[in-house]
Amino acid sequence: MPPASAARSLVHRLHLLVDRVRRVTDSPVLTHLARAGLIAYGAMHLLIGVLALRMAMGLRGADADQTGALLTVAGGPGGRLLLVAIGLGMLSLAVWQAAEVLLWWHGLLEPAHRVHTAVVCAKCLAKGAVYGFLGITALLFAVGLEYEADERLRGLTEETLLIPGGSLLIGAVAAGVVAVGLYVFVRGCTAGFLRDIDLPAAPDRWEPVIEVLGRIGYLAKGIAFGLVGVLLWRAATSRDVSTATGLDGAMTAIAGVGAGPWLLTGVAAGFGAFGVYALARARYPDRDPSS
Protein backbone atom coordinates (compact mmCIF):
# COMPACT_ATOMS: atom_id res chain seq x y z
CA MET A 1 0.00 0.00 0.00
CA PRO A 2 1.43 3.43 -0.97
CA PRO A 3 2.43 5.66 1.98
CA ALA A 4 -0.30 8.21 1.19
CA SER A 5 -3.01 5.54 1.15
CA ALA A 6 -1.68 4.03 4.37
CA ALA A 7 -1.78 7.45 6.06
CA ARG A 8 -5.37 8.06 4.92
CA SER A 9 -6.38 4.62 6.16
CA LEU A 10 -4.75 5.28 9.54
CA VAL A 11 -6.52 8.65 9.88
CA HIS A 12 -9.84 7.02 8.93
CA ARG A 13 -9.43 4.31 11.58
CA LEU A 14 -8.47 6.95 14.12
CA HIS A 15 -11.63 8.91 13.28
CA LEU A 16 -13.74 5.80 13.81
CA LEU A 17 -12.06 5.08 17.15
CA VAL A 18 -12.51 8.65 18.38
CA ASP A 19 -16.19 8.64 17.33
CA ARG A 20 -16.78 5.46 19.34
CA VAL A 21 -15.09 6.92 22.40
CA ARG A 22 -17.05 10.15 22.11
CA ARG A 23 -20.34 8.25 21.93
CA VAL A 24 -19.40 6.76 25.30
CA THR A 25 -18.78 10.23 26.75
CA ASP A 26 -22.17 11.32 25.39
CA SER A 27 -23.95 8.53 27.28
CA PRO A 28 -26.92 9.61 29.42
CA VAL A 29 -25.26 8.13 32.52
CA LEU A 30 -22.14 10.30 32.20
CA THR A 31 -24.27 13.33 31.31
CA HIS A 32 -26.33 12.92 34.49
CA LEU A 33 -23.18 12.48 36.57
CA ALA A 34 -21.75 15.62 34.96
CA ARG A 35 -24.91 17.48 35.89
CA ALA A 36 -24.40 16.32 39.48
CA GLY A 37 -20.89 17.76 39.23
CA LEU A 38 -22.28 21.08 38.03
CA ILE A 39 -24.69 21.11 40.97
CA ALA A 40 -21.74 20.51 43.31
CA TYR A 41 -19.77 23.25 41.54
CA GLY A 42 -22.65 25.68 41.98
CA ALA A 43 -23.15 24.74 45.63
CA MET A 44 -19.43 25.25 46.25
CA HIS A 45 -19.63 28.82 44.93
CA LEU A 46 -22.71 29.50 47.00
CA LEU A 47 -20.78 28.37 50.08
CA ILE A 48 -17.82 30.58 49.13
CA GLY A 49 -20.27 33.49 48.85
CA VAL A 50 -21.63 32.76 52.33
CA LEU A 51 -18.12 32.48 53.81
CA ALA A 52 -17.09 35.76 52.14
CA LEU A 53 -20.23 37.43 53.50
CA ARG A 54 -19.36 36.23 57.00
CA MET A 55 -15.91 37.73 56.54
CA ALA A 56 -17.47 41.03 55.45
CA MET A 57 -19.54 41.00 58.64
CA GLY A 58 -16.43 40.38 60.76
CA LEU A 59 -17.37 36.77 61.53
CA ARG A 60 -14.33 34.59 60.93
CA GLY A 61 -14.90 30.97 59.97
CA ALA A 62 -13.57 28.66 57.27
CA ASP A 63 -11.52 30.24 54.49
CA ALA A 64 -13.61 31.87 51.78
CA ASP A 65 -12.30 29.63 48.99
CA GLN A 66 -12.81 26.17 47.52
CA THR A 67 -11.03 24.33 50.33
CA GLY A 68 -12.98 26.34 52.91
CA ALA A 69 -16.23 25.31 51.23
CA LEU A 70 -15.17 21.65 51.25
CA LEU A 71 -14.16 21.89 54.93
CA THR A 72 -17.59 23.33 55.69
CA VAL A 73 -19.21 20.38 53.93
CA ALA A 74 -16.95 17.93 55.78
CA GLY A 75 -18.02 19.38 59.13
CA GLY A 76 -21.73 18.96 58.42
CA PRO A 77 -24.00 15.92 58.78
CA GLY A 78 -22.92 13.16 56.44
CA GLY A 79 -20.03 15.36 55.35
CA ARG A 80 -17.70 12.57 54.26
CA LEU A 81 -20.33 10.92 52.07
CA LEU A 82 -21.21 14.28 50.56
CA LEU A 83 -17.56 14.91 49.77
CA VAL A 84 -17.34 11.54 47.99
CA ALA A 85 -20.44 12.44 45.97
CA ILE A 86 -18.99 15.86 45.15
CA GLY A 87 -15.66 14.33 44.16
CA LEU A 88 -17.17 11.72 41.86
CA GLY A 89 -19.53 14.28 40.34
CA MET A 90 -16.70 16.72 39.68
CA LEU A 91 -14.52 14.00 38.13
CA SER A 92 -17.42 12.98 35.86
CA LEU A 93 -17.84 16.63 34.92
CA ALA A 94 -14.11 16.80 34.13
CA VAL A 95 -14.33 13.81 31.76
CA TRP A 96 -17.53 15.12 30.17
CA GLN A 97 -16.01 18.55 29.57
CA ALA A 98 -12.57 17.41 28.40
CA ALA A 99 -14.15 14.89 26.02
CA GLU A 100 -15.18 17.78 23.75
CA VAL A 101 -11.62 17.58 22.45
CA LEU A 102 -12.74 14.38 20.72
CA LEU A 103 -15.14 16.45 18.64
CA TRP A 104 -12.61 19.09 17.62
CA TRP A 105 -9.27 17.28 17.41
CA HIS A 106 -9.46 16.57 13.66
CA GLY A 107 -9.27 20.33 13.03
CA LEU A 108 -5.64 20.12 14.16
CA LEU A 109 -4.95 18.21 10.93
CA GLU A 110 -6.24 21.09 8.81
CA PRO A 111 -3.86 24.08 8.56
CA ALA A 112 -6.73 26.54 7.99
CA HIS A 113 -8.43 25.59 11.25
CA ARG A 114 -5.44 24.57 13.35
CA VAL A 115 -5.15 27.71 15.51
CA HIS A 116 -8.88 27.97 16.23
CA THR A 117 -9.08 24.25 17.02
CA ALA A 118 -6.07 24.45 19.33
CA VAL A 119 -7.71 27.29 21.28
CA VAL A 120 -10.99 25.38 21.59
CA CYS A 121 -9.22 22.19 22.70
CA ALA A 122 -7.14 24.15 25.23
CA LYS A 123 -10.34 25.61 26.73
CA CYS A 124 -11.92 22.17 26.99
CA LEU A 125 -8.86 20.66 28.64
CA ALA A 126 -8.38 23.63 30.99
CA LYS A 127 -11.97 23.41 32.21
CA GLY A 128 -11.65 19.67 32.59
CA ALA A 129 -8.44 20.12 34.59
CA VAL A 130 -10.10 22.59 36.98
CA TYR A 131 -13.07 20.30 37.56
CA GLY A 132 -10.78 17.30 37.96
CA PHE A 133 -8.59 19.11 40.50
CA LEU A 134 -11.64 20.05 42.57
CA GLY A 135 -12.93 16.48 42.35
CA ILE A 136 -9.63 15.00 43.54
CA THR A 137 -9.46 17.59 46.33
CA ALA A 138 -12.97 16.64 47.51
CA LEU A 139 -12.02 12.93 47.60
CA LEU A 140 -8.83 13.73 49.53
CA PHE A 141 -10.87 15.68 52.06
CA ALA A 142 -13.30 12.75 52.28
CA VAL A 143 -10.51 10.47 53.53
CA GLY A 144 -9.21 13.08 55.95
CA LEU A 145 -6.32 14.54 53.94
CA GLU A 146 -7.34 18.14 54.47
CA TYR A 147 -5.32 21.30 53.90
CA GLU A 148 -5.81 25.04 53.52
CA ALA A 149 -5.14 26.42 50.07
CA ASP A 150 -3.50 29.62 51.33
CA GLU A 151 -1.01 27.74 53.49
CA ARG A 152 -0.18 25.33 50.67
CA LEU A 153 0.34 28.21 48.24
CA ARG A 154 2.63 30.07 50.65
CA GLY A 155 4.67 26.91 51.20
CA LEU A 156 5.08 26.29 47.48
CA THR A 157 5.99 29.94 46.91
CA GLU A 158 8.64 29.86 49.63
CA GLU A 159 10.17 26.68 48.20
CA THR A 160 10.16 28.13 44.68
CA LEU A 161 11.87 31.36 45.80
CA LEU A 162 14.79 29.30 47.10
CA ILE A 163 15.68 27.92 43.66
CA PRO A 164 17.54 29.91 40.96
CA GLY A 165 15.10 31.91 38.88
CA GLY A 166 12.33 31.23 41.39
CA SER A 167 11.14 34.84 41.41
CA LEU A 168 10.82 34.83 37.63
CA LEU A 169 8.86 31.58 37.74
CA ILE A 170 6.46 32.92 40.37
CA GLY A 171 6.14 36.15 38.41
CA ALA A 172 5.20 34.17 35.31
CA VAL A 173 2.59 32.21 37.27
CA ALA A 174 1.24 35.47 38.70
CA ALA A 175 0.96 36.94 35.21
CA GLY A 176 -0.91 33.82 34.14
CA VAL A 177 -3.34 34.11 37.06
CA VAL A 178 -3.96 37.79 36.24
CA ALA A 179 -4.57 36.78 32.61
CA VAL A 180 -7.10 34.18 33.75
CA GLY A 181 -8.82 36.76 35.94
CA LEU A 182 -8.96 39.17 33.00
CA TYR A 183 -10.32 36.43 30.75
CA VAL A 184 -13.05 35.58 33.26
CA PHE A 185 -13.89 39.29 33.68
CA VAL A 186 -14.15 39.77 29.90
CA ARG A 187 -16.42 36.73 29.66
CA GLY A 188 -18.70 38.46 32.14
CA CYS A 189 -18.65 41.69 30.13
CA THR A 190 -19.30 40.00 26.78
CA ALA A 191 -21.58 37.21 28.09
CA GLY A 192 -19.26 34.69 26.43
CA PHE A 193 -20.24 32.21 29.16
CA LEU A 194 -23.61 31.76 27.44
CA ARG A 195 -21.84 29.31 25.11
CA ASP A 196 -21.65 26.93 28.08
CA ILE A 197 -25.38 26.80 28.69
CA ASP A 198 -28.29 25.80 26.48
CA LEU A 199 -30.15 29.01 27.28
CA PRO A 200 -32.85 28.65 24.58
CA ALA A 201 -34.00 25.50 26.38
CA ALA A 202 -34.85 27.56 29.48
CA PRO A 203 -38.25 29.28 29.86
CA ASP A 204 -38.22 32.70 28.19
CA ARG A 205 -38.83 34.55 31.46
CA TRP A 206 -35.72 33.00 33.02
CA GLU A 207 -33.30 33.68 30.18
CA PRO A 208 -32.51 37.32 31.13
CA VAL A 209 -32.26 36.37 34.82
CA ILE A 210 -29.73 33.61 34.10
CA GLU A 211 -27.72 35.96 31.89
CA VAL A 212 -27.59 38.69 34.55
CA LEU A 213 -26.58 36.20 37.24
CA GLY A 214 -23.85 34.84 34.99
CA ARG A 215 -22.53 38.31 34.20
CA ILE A 216 -22.39 39.29 37.87
CA GLY A 217 -20.77 35.99 38.82
CA TYR A 218 -18.09 36.12 36.16
CA LEU A 219 -17.25 39.76 36.92
CA ALA A 220 -16.85 38.97 40.63
CA LYS A 221 -14.71 35.91 39.95
CA GLY A 222 -12.56 37.86 37.48
CA ILE A 223 -11.87 40.57 40.05
CA ALA A 224 -11.05 38.06 42.78
CA PHE A 225 -8.73 35.93 40.65
CA GLY A 226 -7.02 39.00 39.22
CA LEU A 227 -6.30 40.15 42.76
CA VAL A 228 -4.85 36.72 43.59
CA GLY A 229 -2.43 37.20 40.71
CA VAL A 230 -1.48 40.70 41.87
CA LEU A 231 -0.75 39.45 45.40
CA LEU A 232 1.34 36.60 43.99
CA TRP A 233 3.24 39.12 41.85
CA ARG A 234 4.00 41.15 44.98
CA ALA A 235 5.38 38.00 46.59
CA ALA A 236 7.65 37.45 43.57
CA THR A 237 8.99 41.02 43.53
CA SER A 238 9.32 41.51 47.30
CA ARG A 239 10.20 37.89 48.15
CA ASP A 240 7.67 38.17 50.97
CA VAL A 241 5.72 34.91 50.95
CA SER A 242 3.08 36.34 53.30
CA THR A 243 1.54 38.13 50.32
CA ALA A 244 1.27 34.85 48.36
CA THR A 245 -2.32 33.98 49.12
CA GLY A 246 -5.13 32.32 47.25
CA LEU A 247 -8.78 33.27 46.97
CA ASP A 248 -9.26 33.66 50.72
CA GLY A 249 -6.29 36.01 50.84
CA ALA A 250 -7.79 38.08 48.05
CA MET A 251 -11.05 38.28 50.01
CA THR A 252 -9.09 39.37 53.09
CA ALA A 253 -7.28 42.05 51.05
CA ILE A 254 -10.61 43.40 49.79
CA ALA A 255 -11.97 43.50 53.34
CA GLY A 256 -8.90 45.46 54.50
CA VAL A 257 -9.45 48.58 52.37
CA GLY A 258 -11.54 51.57 53.39
CA ALA A 259 -14.89 50.41 52.03
CA GLY A 260 -13.79 46.79 52.34
CA PRO A 261 -16.89 45.30 54.00
CA TRP A 262 -19.16 46.79 51.34
CA LEU A 263 -16.88 45.73 48.50
CA LEU A 264 -16.53 42.24 49.92
CA THR A 265 -20.29 41.99 50.30
CA GLY A 266 -20.57 42.74 46.59
CA VAL A 267 -17.98 40.09 45.73
CA ALA A 268 -19.77 37.60 47.99
CA ALA A 269 -23.02 38.34 46.18
CA GLY A 270 -21.18 37.81 42.89
CA PHE A 271 -19.97 34.36 43.92
CA GLY A 272 -23.48 33.53 45.06
CA ALA A 273 -24.81 34.67 41.68
CA PHE A 274 -22.28 32.46 39.93
CA GLY A 275 -23.41 29.54 42.08
CA VAL A 276 -27.02 30.03 40.96
CA TYR A 277 -25.87 30.35 37.33
CA ALA A 278 -23.97 27.04 37.67
CA LEU A 279 -27.14 25.40 38.99
CA ALA A 280 -29.00 26.72 35.95
CA ARG A 281 -26.25 25.33 33.74
CA ALA A 282 -26.74 21.95 35.40
CA ARG A 283 -30.38 22.12 34.31
CA TYR A 284 -29.54 23.26 30.77
CA PRO A 285 -25.98 22.06 30.10
CA ASP A 286 -23.94 22.72 26.97
CA ARG A 287 -20.23 21.90 27.02
CA ASP A 288 -19.30 23.25 23.59
CA PRO A 289 -17.24 26.46 24.01
CA SER A 290 -17.63 27.35 20.34
CA SER A 291 -21.33 26.80 19.83
Secondary structure, DSSP 8 states (H G I E B T S, - for coil): --HHHHHHHHHHHHHHHHHHHHHHHT-HHHHHHHHHHHHHHHHHHHHHHHHHHHHHTT---S-SSHHHHHHHHHTSTTHHHHHHHHHHHHHHHHHHHHTTHHHHGGGGGSGGGHHHHHHHHHHHHHHHHHHHHHHHHHHHHHTT----HHHHHHHHHHHHHTSTTHHHHHHHHHHHHHHHHHHHHHHHHHTGGGGGB-GGGS-GGGHHHHHHHHHHHHHHHHHHHHHHHHHHHHHHHH--GGG---HHHHHHHHHTSTTHHHHHHHHHHHHHHHHHHHHHHHHSB---TT-
